[in-house]
């Protein structure tokens, strides 16, 4: 029950309070004594709902005589969690249904629906799988505004493929502090062409060989690519702007750079500092707003991972489906433009600026760079070549920028395929 309550509380926080899932989940488990196995189940249950909310709700609605009224407390996440257990996770029906009814009775606003929940969930158990098989999960779950955007940017077939890939569970990617091939053998992982080590069903991160001694850190294979665009940075002064939680900072430091990590969040920088300590790596940490950052002297290179809608990371953060809105694209693009302006002033003549986002939206990616280059003749693009980062040819745009998609690495076995959607452009200051 405690694990299911943690999942329901997290889902309520995302759906109703519009809080990020990781934050909500951490708060939910902090107030409950959960064994590692129960904590893992709670997370699996909640994320299964996040990836399938639309389809699960459609199944539930098909067994209701009339729509449910408003202000039902936690009834929706309770029903969704039970439906996910019945239809996706293979939980015994008596356990899923009985505990869901108990959860309803414990909620002041939902308790009057305990008998309805019991009746509906029994039908979901008996007939729901057939209903689910008839649904278009992509159309039911991915917001129409987002699917329309992807269709306009990538075409209808590619957009649906991106959506399907975004709704799958992502494998675990590790970046090694030392030799990646050695790490792959040590942990039984797959060494990707990009140099990341990929694991499926890895279990608790803290239990993976090499965690305690700081051999590696968790970082999606796509997220590990932008830092590599800076080339040989040994002994160079490099600024990592919007640095937290620190995966790219760790890459830069491990590559021998003299790193300054900038972020405006004290809390996120504490996490970055803790990560660096575990990895035995060093960086100067500065609390600063990226839009107003003004260093005393320019850097040899600047890596800017700009704030964005993060629509390329839905496979890892399915709460994005419910937290982002169409209007966020324009507001974040305006913020990116301001931050890029500041970041460009921090690059010395002859230095390199890498701009990247984990978004799939053109306004936050190629259009942002095109606008910047139109206004700043002192910068020119340095095209990316596939061989320098272990990329496939179709990851590089016609302009020479990096553009990964959730559908890339699709030739790998189920459970190991895919990667986050990332964009990166490499610019050199010439004057």
C-alpha positions as CSV (number, residue, x, y, z in Angstrom):
1,X,0.0,0.0,0.0
2,X,2.8,2.4,0.9
3,X,4.4,2.0,-2.6
4,X,1.1,2.5,-4.3
5,X,0.4,5.6,-2.2
6,X,3.7,7.0,-3.2
7,X,2.9,6.5,-6.9
8,X,-0.5,8.1,-6.5
9,X,0.8,11.1,-4.6
10,X,3.5,11.6,-7.3
11,X,0.9,11.4,-10.1
12,X,-1.4,13.8,-8.3
13,X,1.5,16.3,-8.0
14,X,2.2,16.1,-11.7
15,X,-1.4,16.1,-13.0
16,X,-3.0,18.6,-10.5
17,X,-0.1,20.6,-8.9
18,X,2.0,20.7,-12.1
19,X,5.1,19.6,-10.3
20,X,8.0,17.8,-11.9
21,X,7.8,14.1,-11.4
22,X,11.3,13.6,-10.0
23,X,10.8,16.2,-7.4
24,X,7.3,14.9,-6.5
25,X,8.5,11.3,-6.3
26,X,11.4,12.2,-4.0
27,X,9.0,14.0,-1.7
28,X,6.5,11.1,-1.7
29,X,9.0,8.5,-0.8
30,X,10.7,10.7,1.8
31,X,7.6,10.5,4.0
32,X,7.3,6.7,3.6
33,X,9.6,3.9,4.7
34,X,10.0,2.0,1.5
35,X,12.4,-0.9,0.9
36,X,14.4,-0.5,-2.3
37,X,12.2,-3.0,-4.1
38,X,9.0,-1.2,-3.1
39,X,10.5,2.2,-4.1
40,X,11.4,0.7,-7.5
41,X,7.9,-0.6,-7.9
42,X,6.4,2.8,-7.0
43,X,8.5,4.5,-9.6
44,X,7.7,1.9,-12.2
45,X,4.0,2.2,-11.5
46,X,3.9,5.9,-11.7
47,X,6.0,6.2,-14.8
48,X,3.9,3.5,-16.5
49,X,0.8,5.7,-15.9
50,X,2.7,8.8,-17.2
51,X,3.5,6.9,-20.4
52,X,0.0,5.6,-20.9
53,X,-2.3,8.0,-19.2
54,X,-4.5,8.8,-22.3
55,X,-4.9,5.1,-23.2
56,X,-5.6,4.0,-19.7
57,X,-8.2,6.8,-19.2
58,X,-9.9,5.8,-22.4
59,X,-10.2,2.2,-21.2
60,X,-11.6,3.4,-17.8
61,X,-14.1,5.8,-19.5
62,X,-15.4,3.0,-21.7
63,X,-16.8,1.3,-18.5
64,X,-18.4,4.4,-17.0
65,X,-22.0,5.1,-17.6
66,X,-21.4,8.9,-17.4
67,X,-18.4,11.2,-17.0
68,X,-17.1,11.6,-13.5
69,X,-17.6,15.0,-11.8
70,X,-14.8,17.4,-10.8
71,X,-12.9,17.7,-7.5
72,X,-12.5,14.0,-7.0
73,X,-9.4,14.2,-4.9
74,X,-7.0,11.4,-6.0
75,X,-9.5,9.3,-7.7
76,X,-8.0,9.6,-11.2
77,X,-4.4,8.6,-10.2
78,X,-5.9,5.8,-8.1
79,X,-7.9,4.4,-11.0
80,X,-5.0,4.9,-13.4
81,X,-2.5,3.2,-11.1
82,X,-4.8,0.2,-10.7
83,X,-5.5,0.0,-14.4
84,X,-1.7,0.1,-15.1
85,X,-1.2,-2.7,-12.7
86,X,-4.0,-4.8,-14.3
87,X,-3.2,-4.1,-18.0
88,X,0.6,-3.4,-18.1
89,X,2.3,-4.8,-15.0
90,X,0.6,-8.1,-14.4
91,X,-0.4,-7.5,-10.8
92,X,-2.9,-10.0,-9.5
93,X,-6.4,-8.5,-9.9
94,X,-7.5,-9.0,-6.3
95,X,-4.5,-7.1,-5.1
96,X,-4.7,-4.2,-7.5
97,X,-8.5,-3.8,-7.1
98,X,-8.6,-4.2,-3.3
99,X,-5.8,-1.8,-2.6
100,X,-7.3,0.8,-5.0
101,X,-10.6,0.6,-3.2
102,X,-8.8,1.1,0.1
103,X,-7.0,4.1,-1.3
104,X,-10.3,5.6,-2.4
105,X,-11.8,5.1,1.1
106,X,-8.7,6.8,2.6
107,X,-9.2,9.9,0.5
108,X,-11.7,12.5,1.7
109,X,-12.8,13.5,-1.8
110,X,-12.7,10.1,-3.4
111,X,-14.2,7.8,-0.7
112,X,-17.8,8.1,-2.0
113,X,-16.6,6.5,-5.2
114,X,-15.2,3.3,-3.6
115,X,-18.0,1.1,-5.0
116,X,-17.7,2.6,-8.4
117,X,-14.0,2.1,-8.4
118,X,-14.5,-1.6,-7.5
119,X,-17.0,-2.1,-10.2
120,X,-15.1,-0.3,-12.9
121,X,-11.8,-1.9,-12.1
122,X,-13.3,-5.4,-12.2
123,X,-14.4,-4.7,-15.7
124,X,-11.0,-3.3,-16.6
125,X,-9.5,-6.6,-15.3
126,X,-11.9,-8.7,-17.3
127,X,-12.3,-6.7,-20.5
128,X,-9.7,-3.9,-20.5
129,X,-7.0,-5.7,-22.4
130,X,-9.2,-6.1,-25.4
131,X,-10.2,-2.4,-25.2
132,X,-6.5,-1.3,-24.9
133,X,-5.5,-3.3,-28.0
134,X,-7.9,-1.3,-30.1
135,X,-6.5,2.1,-29.1
136,X,-4.0,4.3,-30.8
137,X,-1.7,4.9,-27.8
138,X,0.2,7.7,-29.5
139,X,-2.9,9.7,-30.4
140,X,-4.4,9.1,-26.9
141,X,-1.3,10.0,-24.9
142,X,0.8,12.5,-26.8
143,X,-0.7,16.0,-26.7
144,X,-2.1,17.0,-30.1
145,X,-0.2,20.3,-30.1
146,X,3.1,18.4,-29.7
147,X,2.3,15.7,-32.3
148,X,1.2,18.5,-34.8
149,X,4.5,20.2,-34.2
150,X,6.5,17.1,-34.9
151,X,4.5,16.4,-38.0
152,X,5.2,19.8,-39.3
153,X,9.0,19.5,-38.5
154,X,9.7,15.9,-39.4
155,X,6.7,14.6,-41.5
156,X,3.8,12.5,-40.4
157,X,5.5,9.0,-40.4
158,X,8.6,10.3,-38.6
159,X,6.5,12.2,-36.1
160,X,4.6,9.1,-35.1
161,X,7.8,7.1,-34.9
162,X,9.3,9.7,-32.7
163,X,6.2,9.6,-30.5
164,X,6.2,5.8,-30.2
165,X,9.9,5.8,-29.3
166,X,9.3,8.6,-26.8
167,X,6.8,6.5,-24.9
168,X,9.2,3.6,-24.5
169,X,11.2,3.0,-21.3
170,X,14.8,4.2,-21.9
171,X,17.8,2.0,-21.1
172,X,20.5,3.3,-18.7
173,X,23.5,5.0,-20.3
174,X,26.8,5.5,-18.5
175,X,29.7,7.8,-19.3
176,X,33.0,6.4,-18.2
177,X,35.7,8.5,-16.5
178,X,38.3,6.2,-17.9
179,X,38.3,3.6,-20.6
180,X,34.7,2.9,-21.8
181,X,35.4,-0.6,-23.2
182,X,36.8,-1.7,-19.9
183,X,33.7,-0.3,-18.1
184,X,31.4,-2.2,-20.6
185,X,33.1,-5.4,-19.8
186,X,33.1,-4.7,-16.1
187,X,29.3,-4.0,-15.9
188,X,28.2,-6.3,-18.7
189,X,27.0,-3.4,-20.8
190,X,26.9,-2.6,-24.5
191,X,29.6,-0.2,-25.8
192,X,27.9,2.2,-28.2
193,X,29.7,3.7,-31.2
194,X,29.6,7.1,-29.4
195,X,31.5,5.8,-26.4
196,X,28.6,5.5,-24.0
197,X,28.0,2.2,-22.1
198,X,24.3,1.0,-22.2
199,X,22.6,-1.3,-19.8
200,X,19.1,-2.8,-19.7
201,X,17.3,-3.5,-16.4
202,X,20.3,-2.3,-14.5
203,X,18.5,-2.3,-11.1
204,X,19.6,0.2,-8.4
205,X,22.2,2.6,-9.8
206,X,24.1,2.5,-6.5
207,X,24.6,-1.3,-6.9
208,X,26.3,-1.1,-10.3
209,X,30.0,-1.9,-10.2
210,X,32.1,1.2,-10.1
211,X,29.5,3.6,-8.5
212,X,31.2,3.9,-5.2
213,X,34.7,4.6,-6.6
214,X,33.3,7.1,-9.2
215,X,34.2,5.2,-12.3
216,X,31.1,6.5,-14.3
217,X,28.1,8.7,-14.2
218,X,24.6,8.4,-15.7
219,X,24.2,10.3,-18.9
220,X,22.1,9.6,-22.0
221,X,24.2,8.8,-25.0
222,X,22.9,11.8,-26.9
223,X,23.5,14.2,-23.9
224,X,27.2,13.0,-23.9
225,X,27.8,14.2,-27.5
226,X,27.8,18.1,-27.3
227,X,30.8,18.2,-25.0
228,X,32.8,16.1,-27.5
229,X,32.3,18.8,-30.1
230,X,34.9,21.0,-28.3
231,X,37.6,18.6,-29.3
232,X,40.9,18.5,-27.3
233,X,40.4,20.8,-24.3
234,X,43.2,19.7,-22.1
235,X,44.5,22.7,-20.2
236,X,41.9,25.0,-21.7
237,X,39.5,27.2,-19.8
238,X,35.9,26.1,-20.5
239,X,32.6,27.5,-19.1
240,X,29.7,25.1,-18.7
241,X,26.7,27.4,-18.7
242,X,23.4,26.0,-17.2
243,X,25.6,23.2,-15.9
244,X,23.5,21.3,-13.4
245,X,23.1,18.4,-12.7
246,X,26.6,18.1,-14.0
247,X,27.1,15.4,-16.6
248,X,28.7,17.7,-19.1
249,X,30.8,19.3,-16.4
250,X,32.1,15.9,-15.5
251,X,32.9,15.2,-19.1
252,X,34.8,18.5,-19.5
253,X,36.8,18.0,-16.3
254,X,37.6,14.4,-17.1
255,X,38.9,15.5,-20.5
256,X,41.4,17.8,-18.7
257,X,39.8,21.2,-19.0
258,X,39.8,23.9,-16.4
259,X,36.1,24.1,-15.9
260,X,33.8,26.8,-14.5
261,X,30.3,25.5,-14.0
262,X,27.6,28.1,-13.9
263,X,24.0,27.6,-12.8
264,X,21.5,29.8,-11.0
265,X,20.1,27.1,-8.8
266,X,21.8,26.6,-5.5
267,X,20.1,23.2,-5.0
268,X,21.0,21.9,-8.4
269,X,24.6,23.0,-7.9
270,X,24.8,21.1,-4.6
271,X,23.9,18.0,-6.5
272,X,26.5,18.8,-9.1
273,X,29.1,19.3,-6.4
274,X,28.2,15.9,-4.8
275,X,28.5,14.2,-8.2
276,X,32.0,15.7,-8.8
277,X,33.1,14.6,-5.4
278,X,32.0,11.0,-6.1
279,X,33.8,11.1,-9.4
280,X,37.0,12.7,-8.0
281,X,36.8,15.6,-10.5
282,X,37.2,19.3,-9.9
283,X,35.5,22.4,-11.3
284,X,35.0,26.0,-10.1
285,X,31.3,26.4,-9.2
286,X,29.5,29.7,-9.7
287,X,25.9,30.6,-8.8
288,X,24.9,32.9,-11.5
289,X,22.0,33.7,-13.9
290,X,23.0,32.6,-17.3
291,X,21.2,35.5,-18.9
292,X,23.5,38.0,-17.0
293,X,26.7,36.0,-16.6
294,X,29.7,38.3,-17.1
295,X,33.1,36.7,-16.6
296,X,36.2,38.8,-15.8
297,X,37.9,37.4,-18.8
298,X,36.7,35.3,-21.8
299,X,37.0,31.5,-22.0
300,X,38.7,29.3,-24.6
301,X,35.3,27.5,-25.0
302,X,31.8,27.8,-23.8
303,X,29.3,24.9,-23.7
304,X,25.7,26.2,-23.4
305,X,23.0,23.6,-22.7
306,X,20.1,26.1,-22.8
307,X,16.9,25.7,-20.8
308,X,14.3,24.3,-23.2
309,X,11.0,22.4,-23.4
310,X,13.0,19.1,-23.2
311,X,10.7,17.4,-25.6
312,X,13.6,15.1,-26.7
313,X,13.7,13.5,-23.3
314,X,10.1,12.3,-22.8
315,X,11.4,8.7,-22.8
316,X,13.2,9.5,-19.5
317,X,10.8,12.2,-18.3
318,X,7.3,11.4,-19.4
319,X,5.9,14.1,-17.1
320,X,6.9,16.5,-19.8
321,X,3.7,15.4,-21.7
322,X,1.7,17.0,-19.0
323,X,3.8,19.9,-17.8
324,X,4.7,21.6,-21.1
325,X,2.4,23.7,-23.2
326,X,2.6,25.0,-26.8
327,X,3.2,28.5,-25.6
328,X,6.3,27.4,-23.7
329,X,8.2,27.0,-27.0
330,X,8.1,30.7,-27.8
331,X,8.8,31.9,-24.2
332,X,11.8,29.5,-23.9
333,X,13.1,30.4,-27.4
334,X,13.2,34.1,-26.2
335,X,15.1,33.1,-23.1
336,X,17.5,31.0,-25.1
337,X,18.2,34.0,-27.4
338,X,19.1,36.1,-24.4
339,X,21.3,33.5,-22.8
340,X,23.1,32.8,-26.1
341,X,23.9,36.5,-26.5
342,X,25.5,36.4,-23.0
343,X,27.3,33.2,-23.7
344,X,28.8,34.5,-26.9
345,X,30.4,37.4,-25.1
346,X,32.2,34.9,-22.8
347,X,34.1,33.3,-25.7
348,X,37.5,34.7,-26.7
349,X,38.4,35.4,-30.3
350,X,39.4,32.1,-31.8
351,X,37.4,30.2,-29.2
352,X,34.4,27.9,-29.6
353,X,30.8,28.1,-28.5
354,X,28.7,24.9,-28.5
355,X,24.9,25.6,-28.2
356,X,22.7,22.6,-27.4
357,X,19.3,21.8,-26.2
358,X,17.4,18.5,-25.5
359,X,14.4,19.8,-27.5
360,X,12.9,18.5,-30.8
361,X,11.4,21.9,-31.6
362,X,13.0,23.9,-34.5
363,X,12.6,27.3,-32.7
364,X,14.8,26.1,-29.9
365,X,17.4,24.5,-32.2
366,X,18.3,25.3,-35.8
367,X,16.2,28.4,-36.0
368,X,17.9,29.8,-32.8
369,X,21.3,29.3,-34.3
370,X,20.3,30.7,-37.7
371,X,19.0,33.9,-36.0
372,X,22.2,34.2,-33.9
373,X,24.5,33.8,-37.0
374,X,22.5,36.4,-38.9
375,X,23.1,38.9,-36.1
376,X,26.7,38.0,-35.2
377,X,29.1,38.0,-38.2
378,X,32.0,37.4,-35.8
379,X,30.9,33.8,-35.5
380,X,30.8,31.1,-38.1
381,X,29.6,27.5,-37.9
382,X,32.1,24.7,-37.7
383,X,30.3,21.6,-39.2
384,X,30.2,18.4,-37.2
385,X,31.5,15.3,-38.8
386,X,30.1,11.9,-37.9
387,X,33.5,10.2,-37.3
388,X,34.6,12.7,-34.6
389,X,31.7,11.6,-32.2
390,X,30.9,8.1,-33.4
391,X,27.6,9.3,-35.0
392,X,25.7,7.9,-37.9
393,X,25.6,10.1,-41.0
394,X,21.9,10.9,-40.6
395,X,22.5,12.4,-37.2
396,X,24.1,15.4,-38.9
397,X,21.9,18.1,-40.6
398,X,22.6,19.6,-44.0
399,X,24.0,22.6,-42.2
400,X,26.5,20.5,-40.3
401,X,24.7,20.5,-36.9
402,X,24.0,17.5,-34.6
403,X,20.4,16.4,-34.5
404,X,19.6,13.1,-32.7
405,X,16.1,11.7,-32.4
406,X,14.5,9.1,-30.1
407,X,14.2,6.8,-33.2
408,X,18.0,6.7,-33.6
409,X,19.9,3.5,-32.6
410,X,16.7,1.7,-33.6
411,X,18.7,-1.3,-34.9
412,X,19.6,-2.4,-31.3
413,X,17.5,-5.1,-29.6
414,X,14.3,-4.1,-27.8
415,X,15.1,-2.5,-24.4
416,X,18.4,-1.2,-25.7
417,X,17.3,0.9,-28.7
418,X,16.7,4.7,-29.0
419,X,18.3,7.8,-27.6
420,X,17.2,11.2,-26.4
421,X,16.5,13.9,-28.9
422,X,19.4,16.4,-28.8
423,X,20.5,19.3,-31.0
424,X,23.9,20.9,-31.0
425,X,25.7,23.5,-33.2
426,X,29.4,24.3,-33.0
427,X,30.3,27.9,-33.6
428,X,33.8,29.6,-33.7
429,X,34.4,33.2,-32.9
430,X,36.6,34.7,-35.6
431,X,36.7,38.4,-34.5
